[in-house]
Amino acid sequence: MTTQTISSPQPQREYGRNGLIGILIPQANTVVEPELAALLPGGFTMLSSRLTGSRTDSRTRLTDYFGNLGHTLDSFDTAPLDAAGYACTGSSYLIDPELERRRLDALEVRHGYPVVTASQAIKSAFAHLGIRRIALVSPYPAWMTALCQAYWAAAGIVVADTAAIDLDTADTRAIYAITTPTVMAAVDALRWQDADAVLFSGTGMPTLPAIQRVAALTGKPVLSSNLCLAWELLRVTGNGQHLPPPDATQPLFGGWAERVPGQGGLSAHP
């Protein structure tokens, strides 16, 4: 009996030939994976790992996520990632931006691939589209909404109006119970006319159906944490120029609307 060894002349991936992306997701978040799966085009593979932190205090939990980021990246072991996305916007609202940038730079050097946060991706999208004034939909408790507003103001973005979703709790994990009708009800209360764009902050709030509806309603770019994160990850992996162009209801890039699960016929605001 003989055994033949077949050598491959060039290591290739069976899956993820256009990009292998690691996504770092808050421990109870149920939204990032389905939304990123819809947003990422064919040829990309997404690997996910959970950010962990306090189960009792929201502020501590969010800072734990970032503090434990190096350990979470280590959980990908030797997977040949092309980039990693930190899918938690709220952490950035609690951390000094310069400290965040230095930490990410160090992690990029250590791991050999870009590490992108949702908040940085939003900033990049704002710069790309020339956005200076936003109408904000916040899924956070009041204390977190205030931090969100202050963060964008410090970044030079005017928050023209805010519609905060009342979840009747100080626990930021309540975001995961939000549905599209709740998002649309918040938009009904939002004064968006004087803004350059509408921003849905928070990776745990489902936004893809609402983005299409609100873009059609307002005629303005409508951005979300997950949309911006996907776009920035595609850009930093060198695939931005190959994306379908944006259209009236698909900001930043097109082609993803038909991949949103279970959304056939839901483009009109009821």
Stockholm file with secondary structure:
# STOCKHOLM 1.0

chainA/1-270         MTTQTISSPQPQREYGRNGLIGILIPQANTVVEPELAALLPGGFTMLSSRLTGSRTDSRTRLTDYFGNLGHTLDSFDTAPLDAAGYACTGSSYLIDPELERRRLDALEVRHGYPVVTASQAIKSAFAHLGIRRIALVSPYPAWMTALCQAYWAAAGIVVADTAAIDLDTADTRAIYAITTPTVMAAVDALRWQDADAVLFSGTGMPTLPAIQRVAALTGKPVLSSNLCLAWELLRVTGNGQHLPPPDATQPLFGGWAERVPGQGGLSAHP
#=GR chainA/1-270 SS CCCCCCCCSSCCCSSCSSEEEEEEEETTCCSHHHHHHHHSCTTEEEEEEEECCCSSCHHHHHHHHHHTHHHHHHTTTTCCCSEEEECCHHHHTTSCHHHHHHHHHHHHHHHSSCEEEHHHHHHHHHHHHTCCEEEEEECSCHHHHHHHHHHHHHTTCEEEEEEECCCSSSCGGGGGGCCHHHHHHHHHTCCCTTCSEEEECCTTSCCHHHHHHHHHHHSSCEEEHHHHHHHHHHHHTTCGGGSCCCBTTBCSCCSCGGGSTTCTTCCSCC
#=GC SS_cons         CCCCCCCCSSCCCSSCSSEEEEEEEETTCCSHHHHHHHHSCTTEEEEEEEECCCSSCHHHHHHHHHHTHHHHHHTTTTCCCSEEEECCHHHHTTSCHHHHHHHHHHHHHHHSSCEEEHHHHHHHHHHHHTCCEEEEEECSCHHHHHHHHHHHHHTTCEEEEEEECCCSSSCGGGGGGCCHHHHHHHHHTCCCTTCSEEEECCTTSCCHHHHHHHHHHHSSCEEEHHHHHHHHHHHHTTCGGGSCCCBTTBCSCCSCGGGSTTCTTCCSCC
//
